[in-house]
């Protein structure tokens, strides 16, 4: 797939992007999430400076991403334990 030019608006400011075509939906979803988070923060706190709102949003999104990564790491570890137990059980049955 080729490159596409895309203009996105974050916190009222427009940014031109050149991205791979297959990334377009992900970028648009991310922009939507960012703008939604900024609006939520704007309503919840007495912060009006867009730079402060963007920084707070970045912090929240990274924390959320790290939290999801930790959950996936735990899940992967549990999956590996389950696989190892199944292999051990199979090995024992084959030794009989």
N, C-alpha and C positions, 0 to 999 in steps of 0.2 A: 504494500500500500504506500501511497505517497504522502507528502507533507501537505498540511492545510494551514492557512492563515486564519487566526481566530482572535477576536477582540473580546476580552472579558472585563467585567467591571467588579472591582472589589472595594467596598467602603466608598463608593461614589467615584472612584478613580479608574480610568480605563487603561488596560495593559494589552498591547499587541503580542500575540504569541505565534510561533511557528512550531507546530507539533506534528507527530505522526498521526495519520488519519484514525488509526485504531485507538489512540489515546483521547480522542475528542470527548467521548461520553464521560470518561473518568474525570477529565479536567472540568467539564461543565458541572458534574456532580460535586466536585471538590469546591468549586467557586460558590455553588449554591449553599453548601454546608458552611463555608466561611462567612458568607453574607448573612445567613440565618443566625449564626453564632454572634456575629457583631451586633445585629439588631436586638438579640436577646440580652446581651450585655448592656447595650445602650438603654434598654428599658429597665434593667435591674439596678444599675449603678448610675451615679451622677457623673459619669465620664463622658465627655463630649469630643475629646481629641481623637480623630480617626487613628492616629499612630498608636495611641494607648490601647484603643479597642482592638486593633490588629495584633498588637503584642499579646494582649490577654487572650485573644482567640487562638493565636499560635500556641501559647502555653497550654490551653485547654485541649486542643487537638492533639498535641504531642503526648500529653498525659493520657488521653483516651487511647491513642495508638499504642503506647507502651503498656497500658493496662490490657488491651486486647492481645498484644504479643505475649504477655505473661500468661494469660489464660490459654493461649495456643501452645505455649511451651509446656505447661502443666498437662494439657490434653495429650500432647505428643508423648510425654513421659509416661502417662497412664496407658496410652496405646502400645508403647514399646513394652511395658511390663506385661500387658495382656498377651502380646505376641510371643514374648519370651516364655510365659507360662504355658501357652498352647504348644509351643515347640518342645518344651520340656516334657509335657504330658505325652505328646506324640512319640518322642524319643523313648520314653519309658515303656510305652505300649509296644513299640517295635522291638525292644530288647527282650520281650517275653518269649 
